[in-house]
């Protein structure tokens, strides 16, 4: 999704902005641009497409060193991807970059009256309002605060005024924005990775804050115009995490990171093969007397929530609801005093998940977040937070984060089961012993041989539609498998509980339609075999992802991907790695842009 970087200081601003924009590329974008001060003027360059293109254009424009500017990667919301709609936007007096959505931009545009607009963006409207306010007040802070009072929606803004050289202004509401404080200059960014190479110190802005940033100092003003005291924080994130190593794609590298990510998470959240959350939840009473657990998340994180539902209901015997955050936030859920809400988010910045969390906080419901990004807004605003230790994910498609999210959900289920006494310590230890095989043996075994994935990918890559079927936790794995295949290969697919297909959708199965059956839960082998027979007799080509011992599934499948035999505490994890590799090799066969699939963003900061 959109990314912001701004800089003022002694170093080469053009290079720093380009570096920052490259670091933000992983978020997904369709155009990029930047505005820099040059000889008492602001010069803007933009491009539709990649930052590498912008870099070529910028080199032609800025041969001399520049010291201050703002840059942006845009993921289109208002107006198609084009150079004209790319940010920065503005007038001869002011240029701005914007993340988020201005919900009342149409009304504001009308109120501006006789003003010409060159783009279709909501951002241009904001720039023109700031310009108007600035001409009235000649005070940059007042003009930004006055504009803030008019806006509805979510926004992080980076702003420069033509007659205030080498100064960057910022405004934040419901969209992430940080100020980096370095020895050689100051930064603004929507994501710390944009300036982490230069400084690990930052100031977090609150909603409604306006900031004025020069190369020596930062002043922050509250929405009422009063100056605020600010405090600096230090990032625990490592700047040097963005390499692909010997892999052709980040996605493949990140799938290969899974054993380490799971081992690290295991190390931080277990002790002697028992779950241990004492670092963040010291008091076991947190897990006592829970009525219903509400799991709220989006996309892949929601699918991890479904696996969590399975674990919690099976082990701790607590009812669980799972809901996509975009619906939950506007629904009227039945919430009781002793309920617990779990928000799952890799980025910790997903707009809908954050809004759901805020809604739950307002209602005083116990909240716990499972987050991969320290310092993210969801992590900061949750009652309790448990960190997954996947390390940064760069590929848009979430892989290692999913497996560690499922892992934490298993640990939470086991912890609650222990506190509720639905399981004994010996039983929990047994489960965690079998789970640990996943990262010591099973996933490394799957990663060691790509032949079955390549064979299945050859079948899938010629197709337009595919179906996934499974039962129990294999059904939930199918949901994630379908999402993974769609997002990076662009093959349309749907996932069904295997028994549900015949209630309508089976009419779509014809000669050659691929059906991917996921059959790792032994108790369903016979049922799954019948479901496979049903689709095969209508012409389907069946690819099965199953355990080695699933002989009755293997013998009727056209193509087989096996995962090591395992229990319920292993199979969802090994299956995840297998279906990620299946999607990866299919997309590779189809020559897709695997790490940056079209239309997608890594961090979805608009609703
Ligand atoms: C798919 C994917 C998305 C995210 C979703 C939630 O591969 O990555 O479906 O899972 O956008 O993102 P987070 O976990 O950052 O809240």
Boltz pocket constraint, residues with backbone or C-beta under 6 A from the ligand:
constraints:
  - pocket:
      binder: B
      contacts: [[A, 298], [A, 299], [A, 300], [A, 301], [A, 302], [A, 344], [A, 345], [A, 346], [A, 347], [A, 348], [A, 349], [A, 350], [A, 353], [A, 396], [A, 397], [A, 398], [A, 399], [A, 483], [A, 484], [A, 487], [A, 601], [A, 602], [A, 603], [A, 604]]
      max_distance: 6.0
